[in-house]
Amino acid sequence: MRGSRALVALLLAAALVAAPMAVAEAVGTGNPVIAPLSRTHYSGFNGPFVVEFEDAPIDAYDYYVEKVPSGGGVPVLVGTKKQYDFNGSFTRPELRVSALSPGSYVFSVTDNNGHEASLPFTVSTGTPPTCAIVLPRTVRMQARSFLVTARLSRTCTALGTTYAAWEARHPVGGFAQTFIFSGTSTDTWRIYDDEYTGTYTVRPNSAKNSSNETVPQNTTRLVMKLDSRLSLTSSRSGRYVTLRTRSTHYSPSANRFKAWSNRTVVLSYRTCGTCSWQRLRVRTTNRDGTTSYRFRAANVRQYRAVAAGTTTTWAPRPDYVRR
């Protein structure tokens, strides 16, 4: 029993002796080192500045930014000084400052005891380049599902992007899809015909470059509605022309195009390729989605049929005939 107690006491004593030695090894005598900034920065830039404290002594360090006057002279402090307490752990903190306007600056870190480092840098004017997700602006749903293909812009490669993600959300339906690019430049989203129609906003989730720095991302939108179709045909009998239209729209419940009744169709004509369109007649589709209009027209003209859409269904593309 006494031997066990003696052994425990010996181990505790050894631990107490070893602890200060471990702390002492973490204490350096050199200066902190500020990692170089790897790319151009623009208005609003606030870091991060990565500082290596591995060889620096444990202490409280001030860090701050000074702006260099355009005509030269003494740099002027921007904002207030901040403090980082280095205790031997977290030897590579990412430090941030207030958002900066375009100009020349110096970022400094010091323990006010002779251990310090500075890094000059520039904040440029203009809009910063962004890694952009490229999507179709519109989806005309005309089947059970539609495969949306997303790709990264060339700027993503120029920014050294290694990972990027965006999230698509609908104002009513909420979350819809996450696009993830990890070592790839394309991703897909299979959107189904029973999902919410309307505008999906695609917002940044996260993007990093090979140095694990944040990469700016774009925000874009995709509008999904049901497809519709409008056809225009014609026939002539002597001096009379008959125009016929047929309107259909895609039905998710039937998974096919169905007749679109009670829709307004505007018929117009023009007499030459550069002439203005003249309204001829406005017709309303019957239960079969069709209209018909017979009129006197001795000369050959070009005819057009157009119709409007709704909040859930796209307007059909116009159709044309010459008779």
C-alpha positions in Angstrom: 0.0 0.0 0.0 2.8 2.4 1.0 4.6 1.4 -2.3 1.6 2.4 -4.3 1.3 5.8 -2.6 4.9 6.4 -3.1 4.6 5.6 -6.9 1.6 8.0 -7.2 3.5 10.8 -5.5 6.5 10.2 -7.7 4.3 10.4 -10.9 2.6 13.7 -9.7 5.9 15.2 -9.0 7.2 14.3 -12.4 4.1 15.8 -14.0 4.6 19.1 -12.1 8.2 19.3 -13.2 7.3 18.4 -16.8 4.5 21.0 -17.2 6.6 24.1 -16.9 9.1 22.7 -19.3 6.4 22.1 -21.9 5.3 25.8 -21.6 8.9 27.0 -21.8 9.4 25.1 -25.0 6.4 27.0 -26.5 7.9 30.3 -25.7 9.9 31.8 -28.6 12.2 34.8 -28.7 11.7 35.8 -32.4 9.2 38.0 -34.2 5.7 37.0 -35.3 5.5 36.5 -39.1 2.6 37.8 -41.2 1.7 35.5 -44.2 1.7 37.3 -47.6 -1.7 38.2 -49.1 -2.1 35.9 -52.1 -4.5 38.0 -54.2 -5.8 41.4 -55.0 -8.3 42.9 -52.5 -11.0 45.4 -53.1 -13.1 48.0 -51.2 -14.5 46.5 -48.0 -11.6 44.1 -47.4 -11.0 43.4 -43.8 -8.7 40.4 -43.8 -8.0 37.8 -42.6 -4.4 38.4 -41.9 -2.7 35.1 -40.9 0.0 35.6 -38.3 2.5 32.9 -37.3 3.4 33.2 -33.6 5.3 29.9 -33.3 8.7 31.6 -32.7 7.3 34.6 -30.8 7.1 34.9 -27.0 3.9 34.5 -25.2 2.3 37.9 -24.7 -0.6 40.2 -25.5 -0.1 41.6 -29.1 -1.6 44.7 -30.5 -2.6 44.5 -34.2 -3.8 47.4 -36.4 -3.9 49.0 -39.8 -2.4 52.3 -40.9 -3.2 54.1 -44.1 -0.4 55.5 -46.2 -1.2 59.1 -47.4 -1.4 59.3 -51.2 1.3 62.0 -51.3 3.5 60.2 -48.8 4.1 61.0 -45.2 3.4 59.4 -41.9 0.8 56.5 -42.0 -2.4 57.2 -40.2 -4.1 54.7 -37.9 -7.4 53.3 -39.3 -10.0 52.5 -36.7 -8.7 51.3 -33.3 -6.0 48.9 -32.2 -7.1 45.4 -31.4 -5.4 42.8 -29.2 -4.6 39.1 -29.5 -3.5 37.2 -26.4 -1.0 34.6 -27.5 -0.7 31.9 -24.8 1.3 29.3 -26.7 -1.7 27.8 -28.4 -3.3 28.7 -31.7 -0.1 29.8 -33.3 -1.7 30.8 -36.6 -4.7 33.0 -35.8 -6.6 34.8 -38.6 -7.0 38.4 -37.6 -9.5 40.8 -39.0 -9.8 44.6 -39.0 -12.4 47.2 -40.0 -13.6 47.3 -43.6 -11.1 49.3 -45.7 -11.6 51.7 -48.6 -9.3 51.7 -51.6 -5.7 52.9 -50.8 -2.3 51.8 -49.6 -2.0 50.3 -46.1 0.3 48.7 -43.6 -0.9 45.9 -41.2 1.2 45.6 -38.0 1.4 43.4 -35.0 3.5 44.0 -31.9 3.9 43.0 -28.3 5.3 46.5 -27.6 8.5 44.9 -26.4 10.4 44.7 -29.6 8.7 41.6 -31.1 6.8 42.9 -34.2 6.0 42.5 -37.9 4.5 44.6 -40.6 3.0 44.0 -44.0 2.3 46.6 -46.7 -0.7 45.9 -48.9 -3.1 47.7 -51.3 -6.9 47.8 -51.5 -8.0 48.3 -55.1 -11.0 50.1 -56.6 -13.7 48.4 -58.5 -15.8 45.3 -58.0 -14.0 42.3 -56.7 -14.1 39.3 -59.1 -16.4 36.5 -57.9 -16.6 32.8 -58.4 -19.9 32.5 -60.1 -22.3 29.6 -60.4 -23.8 29.7 -63.9 -27.4 28.4 -64.2 -30.2 28.7 -66.8 -32.2 31.8 -66.0 -35.5 30.0 -66.8 -36.8 26.5 -66.7 -39.9 25.7 -68.9 -41.3 22.5 -67.2 -42.6 20.3 -69.9 -42.1 16.8 -68.5 -42.1 14.9 -65.2 -38.7 16.4 -64.4 -36.0 18.7 -65.7 -32.3 18.3 -65.2 -30.7 21.7 -64.4 -27.0 21.7 -65.1 -24.9 24.2 -63.1 -21.2 25.1 -63.8 -18.5 27.3 -62.4 -17.4 30.4 -64.3 -13.8 30.7 -65.5 -13.2 33.3 -62.7 -13.4 30.5 -60.2 -10.4 28.9 -61.7 -8.5 32.2 -61.8 -9.3 32.6 -58.1 -7.8 29.2 -57.3 -11.2 27.9 -56.1 -11.0 24.3 -54.8 -14.4 24.1 -53.1 -17.6 26.1 -53.6 -21.2 25.6 -52.6 -24.5 27.4 -53.1 -28.0 26.9 -51.8 -31.2 27.3 -53.7 -34.3 28.4 -51.8 -37.9 29.2 -52.7 -39.7 32.0 -50.8 -42.6 29.7 -49.9 -41.1 26.2 -50.2 -37.8 27.1 -48.5 -34.7 25.0 -49.1 -34.7 23.3 -52.5 -31.1 22.3 -53.4 -27.4 22.5 -52.6 -24.9 22.8 -55.4 -21.5 21.5 -54.4 -18.3 21.8 -56.4 -15.4 19.9 -54.8 -12.7 19.3 -57.4 -15.4 19.5 -60.1 -16.7 22.3 -62.3 -20.3 21.0 -62.8 -23.2 19.9 -60.7 -26.8 19.0 -61.4 -30.3 19.5 -59.9 -33.2 17.4 -61.0 -36.3 19.6 -60.4 -39.7 17.9 -60.6 -42.9 19.3 -62.0 -44.8 19.1 -58.7 -42.3 21.5 -57.0 -43.1 25.1 -56.3 -43.2 27.4 -59.4 -41.6 30.8 -59.3 -38.2 32.3 -58.4 -35.5 30.3 -56.7 -32.8 32.4 -55.2 -29.3 30.7 -55.3 -27.1 32.2 -52.6 -23.5 31.5 -51.5 -22.8 28.9 -48.9 -19.0 28.7 -48.8 -16.0 28.8 -51.2 -12.3 28.3 -50.5 -9.1 28.5 -52.5 -6.0 26.3 -52.2 -4.8 28.5 -49.3 -8.1 27.9 -47.5 -9.0 31.6 -47.9 -12.6 32.7 -48.5 -13.5 33.2 -52.2 -16.2 35.8 -53.1 -19.3 34.2 -54.6 -22.2 35.5 -56.7 -26.0 35.3 -56.0 -28.2 34.4 -58.9 -31.8 33.4 -59.6 -33.7 30.7 -61.5 -37.4 30.9 -62.4 -39.3 27.7 -63.0 -42.8 27.7 -64.5 -44.9 25.3 -66.5 -44.5 25.3 -70.2 -47.2 26.3 -72.7 -47.5 26.2 -76.5 -49.4 28.1 -79.1 -49.7 27.1 -82.8 -51.0 29.2 -85.7 -52.1 27.7 -89.0 -53.9 29.3 -92.0 -55.8 28.5 -95.1 -57.1 30.6 -98.1 -60.2 30.4 -100.1 -60.3 33.0 -102.8 -60.0 36.4 -101.1 -60.7 35.0 -97.7 -58.1 33.8 -95.2 -58.9 31.6 -92.1 -56.5 31.7 -89.1 -56.7 28.9 -86.6 -54.8 28.7 -83.2 -54.4 26.0 -80.7 -53.2 26.6 -77.1 -51.9 23.9 -74.7 -50.2 24.0 -71.3 -48.3 21.4 -69.3 -50.3 19.7 -66.6 -48.3 18.2 -63.7 -51.3 16.1 -62.6 -51.5 14.5 -66.1 -47.8 14.7 -66.9 -48.6 15.9 -70.4 -49.8 19.0 -72.4 -53.5 19.6 -72.2 -55.9 22.0 -73.9 -55.7 25.5 -72.4 -59.2 27.0 -72.5 -60.4 30.5 -71.9 -57.1 32.0 -72.9 -56.8 35.3 -74.8 -55.0 35.1 -78.2 -54.1 38.2 -80.1 -53.8 38.0 -83.9 -51.8 40.6 -85.8 -50.4 41.1 -89.3 -47.9 43.1 -91.2 -47.3 43.7 -94.9 -43.5 43.6 -95.0 -40.6 42.2 -93.0 -39.8 45.6 -91.4 -43.3 46.9 -91.0 -45.0 47.4 -87.7 -47.4 44.7 -86.5 -51.1 45.8 -86.7 -53.7 44.2 -84.4 -56.2 42.1 -86.4 -58.4 40.4 -83.9 -58.5 39.2 -80.2 -60.0 35.7 -79.7 -60.6 33.5 -76.7 -59.9 29.8 -76.7 -62.7 27.3 -76.4 -62.7 24.1 -74.2 -60.5 22.5 -76.8 -58.0 25.3 -76.6 -58.7 26.5 -80.1 -59.8 29.6 -81.9 -60.7 30.4 -85.5 -61.1 33.6 -87.4 -62.1 34.1 -91.1 -61.6 37.5 -92.8 -61.1 39.1 -96.2 -57.5 39.7 -97.3 -56.7 39.9 -101.0 -53.0 40.3 -100.6 -50.4 38.1 -99.0 -49.4 39.1 -95.5 -47.5 37.7 -92.5 -49.6 36.8 -89.4 -48.7 36.4 -85.8 -50.4 34.9 -82.8 -49.4 35.8 -79.2 -50.8 35.0 -75.7 -49.9 35.9 -72.2 -48.8 33.6 -69.4 -49.7 33.4 -65.7 -47.9 33.4 -62.4 -47.4 29.6 -62.7 -47.2 29.1 -66.5 -44.9 30.7 -69.0 -46.4 32.6 -71.9 -46.2 30.5 -75.1 -43.7 31.5 -77.8 -45.4 33.5 -80.6 -46.1 31.6 -83.8 -46.1 33.0 -87.4 -47.6 32.1 -90.8 -47.6 33.7 -94.2 -50.7 33.6 -96.3 
